[in-house]
Amino acid sequence: MMTTPKISVITVVYNGEEHIGRTIESVIGQTSEQIEYIIIDGKSTDKTLDIIAGFKGVDLLVSEPDSGLYDAMNKGLMAATGEYVWFLNSGDQIYSNNTVEMMIAGLEGVPDIIYGGTMIIDEKQNEIGDRRLKPPDQLTWKSFRQGMVVCHQSIIVKREVAPTYNLNYRLSADFDWAIRSVKKAAQIHNTNLILSRFLEGGLTDHNIKAGLKERFKIMGRFYGLIPTILRHFVFGIRLTNYYLRHRRF
């Protein structure tokens, strides 16, 4: 029985010189050796590749043009050889240097999905707090009717279960991917750990609106149009109240 699965951590980056170093450090600094680290670079023109070259512990670096974020993530998925895949893009970090070790130690059997919480950080690396949406105690594909209840950076999927990203979605393919992954999963494990640090910001107002439209379309496809419309009235009220209290989404 597999007790120490290998995890393929996949980082997608393009011109990420400002943040890529911290992301790499968080992966190669893990106390666990059960990590394959893959970086998919979109042919960066800044110092990103020089920074990557300064680190030991990157198992595979691919640098070539791509058709966008999710195309690059599909390349990483195809290159992975670990039992699990974990997408941690430039600016994101594994929460602490023993997170993978603790996560693996807490496994019972070989679940199809491993998930946990996320800490939001700002540009200065200060911890802002939890996400607005918290991971449920028991995750199912229907949990995502409430939105992205588990951050994409904190869901780890068995490679044989993980689908490719749907390139028809430009901004929310990760949401669609998470639903499809969980829907296929027979066993899902809640680590009850904070697994990642997520860098706040990065989307323009236009992208936020376009991303929400894509998410609405995805939710309508999985959960039905009328239920999705009704839920979005509730979402709007909750989101407004949260923003008024915290001044962030």
Secondary structure, 3 states (H helix, E strand, C coil): CCCCCCEEEEEEECCCCCCHHHHHHHHHCCCCCCEEEEEEECCCCCCHHHHHHCCCCCCEEEECCCCCHHHHHHHHHHHCCCCEEEECCCCCEECCCCHHHHHHHCCCCCCCEEEEEEEEECCCCCEEEECCCCCCCCCCHHHHHHCCCCCHHHEEEECCCCCCCCCCCCCCHHHHHHHHHHHHCCCEEEEEEEEEEEECCCCCHHHHHHHHHHHHHHHHHHHCHHHHHHHHHHHHHHHHHHHHHHCCC
